[in-house]
Amino acid sequence: MKKHSTSEAAAFDPRIFVAFLLCSIGLWLAMFSFASTPSSGTLSETTPVLMYDAGPFLVANPTPILFVDVGPECGPGQPCDNYTLNVNLSSTYLTNNPNASIKVTLSWNDTGSGASDYDLYIYDGVVGNLDGGSAAPYQSAGGSNPEVASITPLKAGTTQYSIKIVPYTPTGETVHVRIELLAGSGPAGGFPGFGGPDPTAPGVPRYQNFYAPPGSSAEPGSGEFNIGFNPATGRIMTMNIGPIWRLTPPERLTPSRPECCEALWEDVTNLSTITGLDPILWTDQPTGRTFASNSTAGAGLVYGFTDDDGDSWVPFGVAPVSGSSDHETIGSGPYPPGSPFSNPVANKGRAVYYRGQT
């Protein structure tokens, strides 16, 4: 019987070859099994609904990394499914449906212990790998199932988007994505009794879109946008990350302009709350007093309020012991009848309530 040397036997051992082949196949499946099917599609007036599946997902990609990234990381070792969405709309359609939007719904059936989590990010144009430095204009990454994001406003002609699915904590699921072109409310249809953007009939509910000045500090965000409204002045207060901006609607300007134009945006940042990771803003309706907070650690020590829509701020620190580790919220309301703290001079008779995660 012919015998082989040790080195030769090892080189041609079929068991080692089969094991290597199986490992290679496993790695190949882990890399490519999550590809969306199909990988692209075209949404239009004649094809208003698209659907596709992706998965199964076997490798986790827990990005964006807190305090480091503003968007997901997608590349070798960090799997993200990508779907190219082409949108083809006529100017006639958008004229007849000025409030049209695209609704993207990501859903899945959990096959693990109920802890699976997938996130949805939508980018303008065709986007490949990501390093975490690009925030998605449209996203839904809140730990819910389904995750839902909307694209608006829409443009006439052909527009491309990249839909990214990040398997934050997968357990082998195949996810399902549904893309819908929605006409929206307005003159051409929508919810009965609700108008579109101005101009519209007096007394009919309507809305206006205000857009942050390009390149200003009103544009960046941490995904926790806050809005406050002062009924006495008609002004709107917003806080998106650290800076605070005041919007004066056109009908409240001097001289007044029709309700059809952009608001006046003014930076009225409270310097004591400009730095942090969890922006919170709240406007008390009866008094018009706006409160702001920005947690950095625990309940934080950065608070402030304004009685003149941000022209001046009163900073203060009232952090309770072990008050919170995250997700703080501010609210206000009346004190119980007979409370000794309802001092109309110090607090205008309104109590401020604080709630935190822990």
C-alpha positions as a Markdown table, in Angstrom:
| # | Residue | x | y | z |
|---|---|---|---|---|
| 1 | Met | 0.0 | 0.0 | 0.0 |
| 2 | Lys | 1.3 | 3.4 | -1.0 |
| 3 | Lys | 1.9 | 5.7 | 1.9 |
| 4 | His | 2.0 | 9.5 | 1.9 |
| 5 | Ser | 4.3 | 11.8 | 3.9 |
| 6 | Thr | 2.7 | 13.7 | 6.8 |
| 7 | Ser | 2.9 | 17.0 | 4.9 |
| 8 | Glu | 1.4 | 15.5 | 1.8 |
| 9 | Ala | -1.4 | 13.8 | 3.7 |
| 10 | Ala | -2.3 | 17.1 | 5.4 |
| 11 | Ala | -2.3 | 19.0 | 2.2 |
| 12 | Phe | -4.8 | 16.7 | 0.5 |
| 13 | Asp | -6.8 | 15.5 | 3.5 |
| 14 | Pro | -10.4 | 15.6 | 2.2 |
| 15 | Arg | -11.8 | 16.2 | 5.6 |
| 16 | Ile | -9.9 | 19.4 | 6.0 |
| 17 | Phe | -10.9 | 20.5 | 2.5 |
| 18 | Val | -14.6 | 19.9 | 3.2 |
| 19 | Ala | -14.3 | 21.8 | 6.5 |
| 20 | Phe | -12.7 | 24.7 | 4.7 |
| 21 | Leu | -15.3 | 24.6 | 2.0 |
| 22 | Leu | -18.2 | 24.6 | 4.5 |
| 23 | Cys | -16.6 | 27.6 | 6.4 |
| 24 | Ser | -16.2 | 29.5 | 3.1 |
| 25 | Ile | -19.8 | 28.8 | 2.2 |
| 26 | Gly | -20.9 | 30.0 | 5.6 |
| 27 | Leu | -19.0 | 33.2 | 5.4 |
| 28 | Trp | -20.3 | 33.8 | 1.8 |
| 29 | Leu | -23.9 | 33.3 | 3.0 |
| 30 | Ala | -23.4 | 35.6 | 5.9 |
| 31 | Met | -22.1 | 38.3 | 3.6 |
| 32 | Phe | -24.7 | 37.9 | 0.8 |
| 33 | Ser | -27.8 | 36.3 | 2.2 |
| 34 | Phe | -29.3 | 39.6 | 3.3 |
| 35 | Ala | -29.3 | 41.2 | -0.2 |
| 36 | Ser | -32.7 | 42.7 | -1.0 |
| 37 | Thr | -34.9 | 41.0 | -3.6 |
| 38 | Pro | -35.3 | 42.8 | -5.9 |
| 39 | Ser | -32.4 | 45.2 | -5.4 |
| 40 | Ser | -34.1 | 48.2 | -7.0 |
| 41 | Gly | -37.5 | 49.4 | -8.2 |
| 42 | Thr | -39.3 | 52.4 | -9.7 |
| 43 | Leu | -42.2 | 54.1 | -7.9 |
| 44 | Ser | -44.5 | 56.2 | -10.1 |
| 45 | Glu | -48.1 | 57.3 | -10.6 |
| 46 | Thr | -48.9 | 54.1 | -12.4 |
| 47 | Thr | -46.9 | 51.9 | -9.9 |
| 48 | Pro | -47.7 | 53.5 | -6.5 |
| 49 | Val | -46.7 | 50.5 | -4.4 |
| 50 | Leu | -43.4 | 48.5 | -4.3 |
| 51 | Met | -42.4 | 45.7 | -2.0 |
| 52 | Tyr | -39.3 | 43.7 | -1.3 |
| 53 | Asp | -37.7 | 41.4 | 1.2 |
| 54 | Ala | -34.2 | 41.2 | 2.6 |
| 55 | Gly | -32.4 | 38.6 | 4.8 |
| 56 | Pro | -32.0 | 36.5 | 6.6 |
| 57 | Phe | -29.7 | 38.7 | 8.7 |
| 58 | Leu | -27.2 | 36.7 | 10.8 |
| 59 | Val | -24.5 | 39.3 | 11.6 |
| 60 | Ala | -25.3 | 42.3 | 13.9 |
| 61 | Asn | -24.3 | 45.9 | 13.0 |
| 62 | Pro | -24.9 | 47.9 | 16.2 |
| 63 | Thr | -24.3 | 51.3 | 14.6 |
| 64 | Pro | -24.6 | 54.3 | 14.8 |
| 65 | Ile | -22.2 | 54.3 | 17.7 |
| 66 | Leu | -23.5 | 56.6 | 20.5 |
| 67 | Phe | -21.5 | 59.9 | 20.8 |
| 68 | Val | -19.4 | 58.9 | 17.8 |
| 69 | Asp | -21.6 | 58.5 | 14.7 |
| 70 | Val | -24.4 | 60.6 | 13.2 |
| 71 | Gly | -25.5 | 57.8 | 10.9 |
| 72 | Pro | -24.9 | 54.1 | 10.4 |
| 73 | Glu | -21.7 | 52.4 | 9.4 |
| 74 | Cys | -22.0 | 50.2 | 6.4 |
| 75 | Gly | -19.1 | 48.2 | 4.8 |
| 76 | Pro | -17.0 | 45.1 | 5.3 |
| 77 | Gly | -17.9 | 43.4 | 8.5 |
| 78 | Gln | -20.8 | 45.9 | 9.1 |
| 79 | Pro | -23.7 | 44.6 | 7.0 |
| 80 | Cys | -26.3 | 46.9 | 5.7 |
| 81 | Asp | -28.9 | 46.0 | 3.1 |
| 82 | Asn | -29.2 | 48.5 | 0.2 |
| 83 | Tyr | -32.2 | 49.1 | -2.1 |
| 84 | Thr | -32.1 | 51.7 | -4.9 |
| 85 | Leu | -35.4 | 53.5 | -5.1 |
| 86 | Asn | -36.2 | 55.3 | -8.4 |
| 87 | Val | -39.1 | 57.8 | -8.2 |
| 88 | Asn | -40.6 | 59.1 | -11.4 |
| 89 | Leu | -43.3 | 61.7 | -11.0 |
| 90 | Ser | -44.8 | 64.3 | -13.4 |
| 91 | Ser | -45.2 | 67.9 | -12.6 |
| 92 | Thr | -48.9 | 67.6 | -13.2 |
| 93 | Tyr | -49.2 | 64.9 | -10.5 |
| 94 | Leu | -47.4 | 67.1 | -7.9 |
| 95 | Thr | -49.5 | 70.1 | -8.9 |
| 96 | Asn | -52.7 | 68.1 | -8.3 |
| 97 | Asn | -51.1 | 66.5 | -5.1 |
| 98 | Pro | -48.9 | 69.2 | -3.6 |
| 99 | Asn | -48.7 | 67.3 | -0.3 |
| 100 | Ala | -47.7 | 63.9 | -1.8 |
| 101 | Ser | -45.2 | 61.8 | 0.1 |
| 102 | Ile | -43.5 | 58.4 | 0.0 |
| 103 | Lys | -44.1 | 56.1 | 3.0 |
| 104 | Val | -41.5 | 53.4 | 3.7 |
| 105 | Thr | -42.5 | 50.7 | 6.2 |
| 106 | Leu | -40.0 | 48.1 | 7.5 |
| 107 | Ser | -41.4 | 45.1 | 9.4 |
| 108 | Trp | -40.4 | 41.7 | 10.5 |
| 109 | Asn | -41.5 | 38.6 | 12.5 |
| 110 | Asp | -39.2 | 38.1 | 15.4 |
| 111 | Thr | -37.8 | 34.6 | 15.3 |
| 112 | Gly | -35.7 | 35.0 | 18.4 |
| 113 | Ser | -36.4 | 36.0 | 21.9 |
| 114 | Gly | -38.3 | 39.2 | 21.0 |
| 115 | Ala | -35.2 | 41.3 | 21.1 |
| 116 | Ser | -34.5 | 41.7 | 17.4 |
| 117 | Asp | -34.1 | 45.2 | 16.1 |
| 118 | Tyr | -33.7 | 46.6 | 12.6 |
| 119 | Asp | -33.3 | 50.3 | 11.7 |
| 120 | Leu | -34.4 | 52.2 | 8.5 |
| 121 | Tyr | -32.3 | 54.9 | 6.9 |
| 122 | Ile | -33.0 | 56.7 | 3.6 |
| 123 | Tyr | -30.4 | 58.7 | 1.7 |
| 124 | Asp | -30.7 | 61.0 | -1.3 |
| 125 | Gly | -29.1 | 59.6 | -4.4 |
| 126 | Val | -27.1 | 56.4 | -4.8 |
| 127 | Val | -25.1 | 55.8 | -1.6 |
| 128 | Gly | -22.6 | 52.9 | -1.1 |
| 129 | Asn | -20.5 | 52.3 | 2.0 |
| 130 | Leu | -20.9 | 54.6 | 5.0 |
| 131 | Asp | -18.5 | 55.5 | 7.8 |
| 132 | Gly | -21.0 | 56.8 | 10.3 |
| 133 | Gly | -20.4 | 60.5 | 9.4 |
| 134 | Ser | -23.4 | 60.9 | 7.2 |
| 135 | Ala | -26.8 | 61.5 | 8.7 |
| 136 | Ala | -29.8 | 60.2 | 6.8 |
| 137 | Pro | -32.4 | 62.9 | 5.7 |
| 138 | Tyr | -35.2 | 60.4 | 6.4 |
| 139 | Gln | -35.0 | 57.7 | 9.0 |
| 140 | Ser | -36.8 | 55.5 | 11.6 |
| 141 | Ala | -34.5 | 54.0 | 14.2 |
| 142 | Gly | -36.5 | 53.9 | 17.4 |
| 143 | Gly | -36.6 | 50.3 | 18.3 |
| 144 | Ser | -40.1 | 49.7 | 17.1 |
| 145 | Asn | -41.6 | 47.2 | 14.7 |
| 146 | Pro | -42.6 | 48.4 | 12.2 |
| 147 | Glu | -40.2 | 51.2 | 11.5 |
| 148 | Val | -41.8 | 53.9 | 9.3 |
| 149 | Ala | -40.2 | 56.8 | 7.5 |
| 150 | Ser | -41.6 | 59.4 | 5.0 |
| 151 | Ile | -39.9 | 61.2 | 2.2 |
| 152 | Thr | -41.2 | 64.7 | 1.6 |
| 153 | Pro | -41.3 | 67.1 | -0.3 |
| 154 | Leu | -41.2 | 65.2 | -3.6 |
| 155 | Lys | -39.7 | 66.5 | -6.9 |
| 156 | Ala | -40.9 | 66.2 | -10.5 |
| 157 | Gly | -38.9 | 64.0 | -12.8 |
| 158 | Thr | -36.7 | 61.1 | -11.8 |
| 159 | Thr | -35.2 | 61.1 | -8.3 |
| 160 | Gln | -33.1 | 58.3 | -6.7 |
| 161 | Tyr | -32.9 | 57.3 | -3.1 |
| 162 | Ser | -30.9 | 54.6 | -1.2 |
| 163 | Ile | -32.8 | 52.7 | 1.4 |
| 164 | Lys | -30.5 | 51.2 | 4.0 |
| 165 | Ile | -31.6 | 48.5 | 6.5 |
| 166 | Val | -29.3 | 48.1 | 9.5 |
| 167 | Pro | -29.5 | 44.8 | 11.4 |
| 168 | Tyr | -28.9 | 46.4 | 14.8 |
| 169 | Thr | -29.7 | 43.2 | 16.8 |
| 170 | Pro | -30.8 | 40.5 | 14.3 |
| 171 | Thr | -31.8 | 36.9 | 15.1 |
| 172 | Gly | -32.0 | 35.5 | 11.6 |
| 173 | Glu | -35.1 | 37.3 | 10.4 |
| 174 | Thr | -36.1 | 38.2 | 6.8 |
| 175 | Val | -37.5 | 41.7 | 6.8 |
| 176 | His | -40.2 | 43.1 | 4.6 |
| 177 | Val | -40.3 | 46.6 | 3.1 |
| 178 | Arg | -43.3 | 48.3 | 1.6 |
| 179 | Ile | -43.0 | 51.6 | -0.3 |
| 180 | Glu | -46.1 | 53.6 | -1.0 |
| 181 | Leu | -46.7 | 56.8 | -3.0 |
| 182 | Leu | -49.4 | 58.8 | -1.0 |
| 183 | Ala | -51.3 | 61.7 | -2.5 |
| 184 | Gly | -51.6 | 63.4 | 0.9 |
| 185 | Ser | -54.3 | 65.8 | 2.0 |
| 186 | Gly | -55.3 | 68.9 | 0.1 |
| 187 | Pro | -57.5 | 70.1 | -2.7 |
| 188 | Ala | -57.1 | 66.9 | -4.7 |
| 189 | Gly | -58.3 | 64.6 | -1.8 |
| 190 | Gly | -57.1 | 63.4 | 1.5 |
| 191 | Phe | -58.8 | 63.5 | 4.9 |
| 192 | Pro | -62.3 | 65.0 | 4.7 |
| 193 | Gly | -62.5 | 68.5 | 6.1 |
| 194 | Phe | -58.8 | 69.1 | 6.3 |
| 195 | Gly | -57.2 | 71.6 | 3.9 |
| 196 | Gly | -53.9 | 71.6 | 2.3 |
| 197 | Pro | -51.2 | 74.3 | 2.5 |
| 198 | Asp | -52.3 | 77.9 | 2.1 |
| 199 | Pro | -54.1 | 79.4 | 0.3 |
| 200 | Thr | -57.2 | 77.6 | 1.5 |
| 201 | Ala | -60.7 | 78.4 | 2.7 |
| 202 | Pro | -60.9 | 80.5 | 5.9 |
| 203 | Gly | -61.8 | 78.4 | 9.0 |
| 204 | Val | -60.7 | 75.1 | 7.4 |
| 205 | Pro | -57.8 | 73.4 | 9.1 |
| 206 | Arg | -54.6 | 73.8 | 7.1 |
| 207 | Tyr | -50.8 | 73.7 | 7.6 |
| 208 | Gln | -47.6 | 75.4 | 6.5 |
| 209 | Asn | -44.2 | 74.0 | 5.9 |
| 210 | Phe | -41.3 | 76.0 | 7.3 |
| 211 | Tyr | -37.7 | 75.0 | 6.4 |
| 212 | Ala | -34.6 | 75.8 | 8.3 |
| 213 | Pro | -32.2 | 78.3 | 6.7 |
| 214 | Pro | -29.6 | 76.3 | 4.6 |
| 215 | Gly | -26.3 | 76.0 | 6.4 |
| 216 | Ser | -27.6 | 77.3 | 9.7 |
| 217 | Ser | -27.5 | 75.6 | 13.1 |
| 218 | Ala | -31.2 | 74.9 | 12.8 |
| 219 | Glu | -30.5 | 72.1 | 10.4 |
| 220 | Pro | -28.5 | 69.6 | 12.3 |
| 221 | Gly | -30.3 | 67.4 | 14.8 |
| 222 | Ser | -30.0 | 64.6 | 17.3 |
| 223 | Gly | -33.3 | 62.9 | 16.3 |
| 224 | Glu | -35.2 | 64.5 | 19.2 |
| 225 | Phe | -36.8 | 67.6 | 17.7 |
| 226 | Asn | -38.8 | 69.8 | 20.0 |
| 227 | Ile | -41.5 | 72.4 | 19.2 |
| 228 | Gly | -43.1 | 75.0 | 21.5 |
| 229 | Phe | -45.8 | 77.5 | 20.7 |
| 230 | Asn | -46.6 | 80.7 | 22.5 |
| 231 | Pro | -50.3 | 81.5 | 21.9 |
| 232 | Ala | -49.9 | 85.1 | 23.1 |
| 233 | Thr | -47.2 | 86.0 | 20.5 |
| 234 | Gly | -47.9 | 83.4 | 17.8 |
| 235 | Arg | -44.2 | 82.5 | 17.8 |
| 236 | Ile | -42.8 | 79.0 | 17.5 |
| 237 | Met | -39.7 | 77.8 | 19.4 |
| 238 | Thr | -37.6 | 74.9 | 18.2 |
| 239 | Met | -34.7 | 73.0 | 19.6 |
| 240 | Asn | -33.1 | 70.3 | 17.6 |
| 241 | Ile | -29.7 | 69.6 | 19.2 |
| 242 | Gly | -28.3 | 72.5 | 21.1 |
| 243 | Pro | -29.2 | 75.8 | 19.4 |
| 244 | Ile | -32.7 | 77.2 | 19.9 |
| 245 | Trp | -34.5 | 79.0 | 17.1 |
| 246 | Arg | -37.5 | 81.2 | 17.1 |
| 247 | Leu | -39.9 | 81.3 | 14.1 |
| 248 | Thr | -42.2 | 84.2 | 13.6 |
| 249 | Pro | -45.0 | 83.2 | 11.1 |
| 250 | Pro | -45.5 | 85.7 | 8.2 |
| 251 | Glu | -48.9 | 86.9 | 9.5 |
| 252 | Arg | -47.2 | 88.0 | 12.8 |
| 253 | Leu | -44.5 | 90.1 | 11.1 |
| 254 | Thr | -44.6 | 93.9 | 10.8 |
| 255 | Pro | -45.9 | 94.6 | 8.3 |
| 256 | Ser | -47.9 | 91.5 | 8.1 |
| 257 | Arg | -47.6 | 89.2 | 5.2 |
| 258 | Pro | -50.1 | 86.6 | 3.9 |
| 259 | Glu | -50.0 | 83.0 | 5.3 |
| 260 | Cys | -48.2 | 81.7 | 2.3 |
| 261 | Cys | -44.6 | 82.6 | 2.9 |
| 262 | Glu | -41.6 | 81.4 | 4.9 |
| 263 | Ala | -41.4 | 82.3 | 8.6 |
| 264 | Leu | -38.6 | 84.6 | 10.0 |
| 265 | Trp | -36.0 | 82.3 | 11.6 |
| 266 | Glu | -33.9 | 83.8 | 14.5 |
| 267 | Asp | -31.2 | 82.2 | 16.6 |
| 268 | Val | -32.2 | 82.7 | 20.3 |
| 269 | Thr | -30.0 | 80.1 | 21.8 |
| 270 | Asn | -29.8 | 79.7 | 25.5 |
| 271 | Leu | -26.0 | 79.5 | 26.2 |
| 272 | Ser | -26.4 | 77.4 | 29.3 |
| 273 | Thr | -28.1 | 74.6 | 27.3 |
| 274 | Ile | -26.3 | 74.7 | 24.0 |
| 275 | Thr | -24.1 | 71.7 | 24.9 |
| 276 | Gly | -25.5 | 68.3 | 25.5 |
| 277 | Leu | -26.9 | 65.2 | 24.0 |
| 278 | Asp | -30.6 | 65.2 | 24.9 |
| 279 | Pro | -32.3 | 68.5 | 23.9 |
| 280 | Ile | -35.7 | 69.2 | 25.6 |
| 281 | Leu | -37.9 | 72.2 | 25.0 |
| 282 | Trp | -41.3 | 72.9 | 26.4 |
| 283 | Thr | -43.6 | 76.0 | 26.2 |
| 284 | Asp | -46.3 | 76.5 | 28.9 |
| 285 | Gln | -49.5 | 77.5 | 27.1 |
| 286 | Pro | -51.2 | 79.8 | 29.6 |
| 287 | Thr | -48.1 | 81.8 | 30.4 |
| 288 | Gly | -46.0 | 81.5 | 27.2 |
| 289 | Arg | -42.9 | 80.7 | 29.3 |
| 290 | Thr | -40.5 | 78.3 | 27.5 |
| 291 | Phe | -38.2 | 75.9 | 29.3 |
| 292 | Ala | -35.1 | 74.3 | 27.9 |
| 293 | Ser | -32.8 | 71.5 | 29.0 |
| 294 | Asn | -30.0 | 69.5 | 27.5 |
| 295 | Ser | -28.8 | 66.4 | 29.4 |
| 296 | Thr | -25.2 | 65.5 | 29.3 |
| 297 | Ala | -25.0 | 63.0 | 32.2 |
| 298 | Gly | -27.8 | 61.8 | 34.4 |
| 299 | Ala | -30.4 | 64.5 | 35.0 |
| 300 | Gly | -27.9 | 67.1 | 34.0 |
| 301 | Leu | -27.5 | 70.6 | 35.5 |
| 302 | Val | -28.3 | 72.7 | 32.4 |
| 303 | Tyr | -31.7 | 74.3 | 32.4 |
| 304 | Gly | -33.2 | 77.7 | 31.6 |
| 305 | Phe | -36.4 | 79.5 | 30.9 |
| 306 | Thr | -37.5 | 82.6 | 28.9 |
| 307 | Asp | -40.6 | 84.8 | 29.1 |
| 308 | Asp | -39.9 | 86.7 | 25.9 |
| 309 | Asp | -39.5 | 84.0 | 23.3 |
| 310 | Gly | -35.7 | 83.8 | 23.7 |
| 311 | Asp | -34.7 | 87.4 | 23.8 |
| 312 | Ser | -33.4 | 86.7 | 27.3 |
| 313 | Trp | -32.9 | 83.5 | 29.3 |
| 314 | Val | -32.8 | 82.7 | 33.0 |
| 315 | Pro | -30.4 | 79.8 | 33.6 |
| 316 | Phe | -30.9 | 77.6 | 36.6 |
| 317 | Gly | -29.9 | 74.1 | 37.9 |
| 318 | Val | -32.4 | 71.9 | 39.7 |
| 319 | Ala | -31.1 | 68.4 | 39.0 |
| 320 | Pro | -32.5 | 65.9 | 41.5 |
| 321 | Val | -30.3 | 63.3 | 43.1 |
| 322 | Ser | -30.1 | 60.2 | 40.8 |
| 323 | Gly | -32.9 | 61.9 | 38.8 |
| 324 | Ser | -32.3 | 60.2 | 35.5 |
| 325 | Ser | -29.9 | 58.5 | 33.2 |
| 326 | Asp | -31.6 | 59.5 | 29.9 |
| 327 | His | -34.8 | 60.5 | 28.1 |
| 328 | Glu | -35.8 | 63.3 | 30.4 |
| 329 | Thr | -39.0 | 65.2 | 29.7 |
| 330 | Ile | -40.3 | 68.6 | 31.0 |
| 331 | Gly | -44.0 | 69.5 | 31.4 |
| 332 | Ser | -46.0 | 72.1 | 33.2 |
| 333 | Gly | -49.4 | 72.5 | 34.7 |
| 334 | Pro | -51.4 | 73.9 | 37.7 |
| 335 | Tyr | -50.6 | 73.2 | 41.3 |
| 336 | Pro | -53.1 | 71.3 | 43.4 |
| 337 | Pro | -55.7 | 73.6 | 44.9 |
| 338 | Gly | -54.3 | 75.2 | 48.1 |
| 339 | Ser | -50.7 | 74.4 | 47.4 |
| 340 | Pro | -48.3 | 76.8 | 49.2 |
| 341 | Phe | -46.0 | 76.8 | 46.2 |
| 342 | Ser | -48.4 | 78.4 | 43.7 |
| 343 | Asn | -46.7 | 81.8 | 44.0 |
| 344 | Pro | -47.8 | 83.8 | 41.0 |
| 345 | Val | -44.8 | 86.1 | 41.3 |
| 346 | Ala | -42.1 | 83.5 | 41.3 |
| 347 | Asn | -43.6 | 80.9 | 38.9 |
| 348 | Lys | -46.9 | 82.5 | 37.6 |
| 349 | Gly | -48.8 | 79.8 | 39.5 |
| 350 | Arg | -47.6 | 77.0 | 37.3 |
| 351 | Ala | -45.7 | 73.9 | 38.4 |
| 352 | Val | -42.9 | 72.4 | 36.3 |
| 353 | Tyr | -42.8 | 68.6 | 36.1 |
| 354 | Tyr | -39.7 | 66.5 | 35.3 |
| 355 | Arg | -39.6 | 62.9 | 34.3 |
| 356 | Gly | -36.5 | 60.7 | 33.5 |
| 357 | Gln | -35.8 | 57.2 | 32.5 |
| 358 | Thr | -34.8 | 55.9 | 35.9 |
